[in-house]
């Protein structure tokens, strides 16, 4: 495998932006998955990105605000909840995200993301309620009824992620890889590093990871982080 450059993807691409999104109230939860199991679940053209020999699956529930492509006025932007299931991969020395699934509470967003970014979006009924520093988040996929429910408590602010640390490995991801008809494509986003807080999961029930073909997660996540959010520039897919 070529050397992995974890800094280059954080730089803004020198090409026109496709659109804008504001990611808010993100909870990052991560569990370890056996490497052999993860290898079978990821397309052959992508290498697994491991930290200290460990593969991770992440579940990230959050709120999307101000979602719009270039050319759409701000008053037409979409706001909706989203939950994604992801792991970490490498292609040609570039580290990124591979999404197993993405739930969104907007049929328009689901259709646009499937068509424009070849991402496995699903329409879902979703709720997010916050009381002081405690959050209750519920996702129920339409048709199948697959659920994810989490209650968590937001803690104090922590130091920004530093390259080389596990926190940076899990959180600071700017490339995504998707596959359509056997061809791999690469997308990129740009934003400032995530401001982060500690977070404590009070209770979690997840069916999304198992629905992706991975072993079900039955315990609290190994690692949990919270971010109030970032403003994001989105760039179109290109060949890998």
C-alpha positions in Angstrom: 0.0 0.0 0.0 1.3 3.5 -0.8 2.1 5.8 2.1 -1.1 7.4 3.5 -1.2 11.2 3.4 -3.7 12.2 6.1 -3.1 16.0 5.6 -3.7 16.5 1.9 -7.4 15.6 2.0 -8.0 18.4 4.6 -6.9 21.0 2.0 -9.6 22.8 -0.1 -9.6 21.5 -3.7 -8.8 23.9 -6.5 -12.1 23.3 -8.4 -15.6 24.7 -8.3 -17.8 23.8 -5.3 -20.8 21.5 -6.0 -22.8 22.8 -3.0 -23.0 23.6 0.7 -24.2 21.8 3.8 -24.1 22.6 7.5 -23.5 19.6 9.8 -24.9 20.1 13.3 -25.0 18.2 16.6 -22.9 15.2 15.4 -22.4 12.1 17.7 -19.6 9.9 16.6 -19.8 6.3 17.9 -17.3 3.6 17.0 -17.0 -0.1 17.6 -14.2 -2.5 16.6 -15.0 -5.1 13.9 -12.8 -8.2 13.0 -10.6 -7.3 10.1 -11.5 -10.4 8.1 -15.2 -9.6 8.4 -14.7 -6.0 7.4 -12.6 -7.0 4.4 -15.4 -9.1 3.0 -17.9 -6.2 3.4 -15.9 -3.6 1.6 -15.4 -3.4 -2.3 -12.2 -5.1 -3.4 -10.8 -1.9 -5.0 -10.5 -0.3 -1.5 -7.9 -1.2 1.1 -9.0 -1.2 4.8 -7.7 1.8 6.8 -6.7 0.3 10.1 -5.5 2.0 13.3 -3.0 -0.2 15.2 -4.4 -3.2 13.2 -8.0 -2.5 14.2 -10.9 -1.9 11.8 -13.8 0.3 13.0 -17.4 0.8 12.1 -18.9 4.2 13.0 -22.5 5.2 13.5 -23.0 9.0 13.2 -26.5 10.6 13.9 -26.7 14.3 13.3 -28.7 17.2 11.7 -28.2 18.5 8.2 -29.0 22.2 7.7 -28.8 24.5 4.7 -28.3 21.7 2.2 -28.2 23.1 -1.3 -26.3 22.7 -4.6 -24.6 25.6 -6.3 -27.2 27.7 -8.1 -30.0 27.1 -5.5 -30.8 30.2 -3.4 -30.5 29.8 0.4 -34.2 30.0 1.0 -34.6 26.7 -1.0 -32.1 24.8 1.2 -33.1 21.6 2.9 -33.0 20.8 6.6 -33.3 17.2 7.8 -31.8 14.6 10.1 -29.3 12.0 9.0 -27.7 8.9 10.4 -24.8 7.1 8.6 -22.9 3.8 9.1 -19.3 3.9 7.8 -15.9 2.5 7.9 -12.5 3.7 6.9 -10.6 2.9 3.7 -7.7 3.8 1.5 -7.4 4.2 -2.3 -4.0 5.1 -3.9 -2.7 6.4 -0.5 -5.7 8.6 0.1 -7.7 7.9 3.3 -11.5 8.2 3.3 -14.9 6.9 4.3 -16.9 4.0 2.8 -20.6 4.3 3.7 -22.6 1.1 4.3 -25.8 3.1 4.6 -27.1 6.6 5.2 -30.6 7.4 6.6 -32.2 10.7 5.8 -35.6 12.2 6.8 -36.0 13.8 3.3 -37.1 11.9 0.2 -35.7 14.6 -2.0 -32.3 14.3 -0.4 -32.3 10.5 -0.7 -33.1 10.6 -4.4 -30.5 13.3 -5.1 -27.7 11.6 -3.2 -28.4 8.3 -4.8 -28.4 9.8 -8.3 -25.6 12.3 -7.9 -23.2 10.6 -5.5 -24.0 6.9 -5.8 -24.5 6.6 -2.0 -26.8 4.0 -0.4 -29.3 6.4 1.1 -32.6 5.3 2.7 -35.6 7.3 3.6 -36.3 7.1 7.4 -38.5 8.6 10.0 -36.2 10.4 12.5 -36.5 12.4 15.7 -34.1 14.4 17.7 -34.9 15.9 21.1 -32.5 17.8 23.4 -33.0 18.8 27.0 -30.1 20.8 28.3 -27.1 18.6 27.6 -29.0 15.3 27.0 -30.1 14.2 23.5 -32.5 11.5 22.4 -32.1 10.5 18.7 -34.3 7.9 17.0 -34.0 6.6 13.4 -36.5 4.1 11.8 -35.9 3.1 8.2 -39.1 3.1 6.1 -40.3 -0.2 4.7 -37.9 -2.4 6.7 -38.3 -0.8 10.1 -34.6 -1.1 10.9 -34.0 1.1 14.0 -31.2 3.0 15.7 -31.9 4.7 19.0 -29.5 6.5 21.3 -29.6 8.6 24.4 -26.4 10.5 25.2 -25.0 13.3 27.4 -22.8 16.1 26.0 -19.7 16.7 28.0 -17.0 19.4 28.1 -14.9 20.6 25.2 -11.8 18.7 24.4 -8.6 19.4 22.5 -8.8 19.4 18.7 -7.7 16.2 16.9 -4.0 15.9 16.3 -2.7 14.0 13.3 -1.4 10.5 14.3 -3.9 10.1 17.1 -6.9 7.7 17.1 -9.2 10.7 17.6 -7.9 12.2 14.3 -8.2 8.9 12.5 -11.8 8.4 13.5 -13.1 12.0 13.1 -11.2 14.0 10.5 -12.3 12.4 7.3 -12.7 14.5 4.1 -12.9 12.0 1.3 -15.6 9.5 0.5 -15.5 6.5 -1.9 -18.6 5.1 -3.6 -19.1 2.4 -6.2 -21.5 2.4 -9.2 -21.7 -0.5 -11.7 -18.3 -1.7 -10.5 -16.5 1.7 -10.9 -15.1 3.5 -7.9 -15.6 7.2 -7.5 -14.2 9.7 -5.1 -15.9 12.7 -3.5 -14.5 15.4 -1.2 -15.7 17.9 1.4 -13.9 20.8 3.0 -14.5 22.3 6.4 -12.5 23.5 9.5 -11.4 20.8 11.9 -14.3 19.6 14.1 -14.7 21.3 17.5 -15.1 18.4 19.8 -16.7 17.5 23.2 -16.7 14.5 25.3 -19.9 12.5 25.1 -21.4 9.7 27.3 -23.8 7.2 25.7 -26.6 6.6 28.3 -28.3 3.9 26.2 -28.1 2.7 22.6 -30.0 0.2 20.5 -28.6 -0.3 17.0 -29.9 -2.4 14.1 -28.2 -0.5 11.3 -24.8 -2.1 11.6 -26.3 -5.6 11.4 -28.4 -4.5 8.4 -25.1 -3.6 6.7 -24.0 -7.2 7.0 -21.6 -6.7 9.9 -21.8 -8.3 13.3 -24.5 -6.6 15.4 -23.2 -4.1 18.1 -24.7 -5.0 21.4 -22.6 -3.0 23.8 -21.8 0.7 24.3 -19.4 2.1 21.7 -15.6 1.9 22.4 -15.2 5.6 21.5 -17.7 8.4 21.5 -17.2 12.1 20.5 -19.6 15.0 20.0 -19.3 18.0 17.8 -21.6 21.1 17.7 -20.9 21.1 14.0 -19.1 22.6 11.0 -20.1 24.5 7.8 -19.2 22.3 4.8 -18.3 22.8 1.1 -19.1 19.7 -1.0 -17.3 18.8 -4.3 -18.6 16.6 -7.0 -17.5 13.0 -7.6 -14.5 12.3 -9.8 -12.8 9.0 -10.9 -10.4 7.5 -8.4 
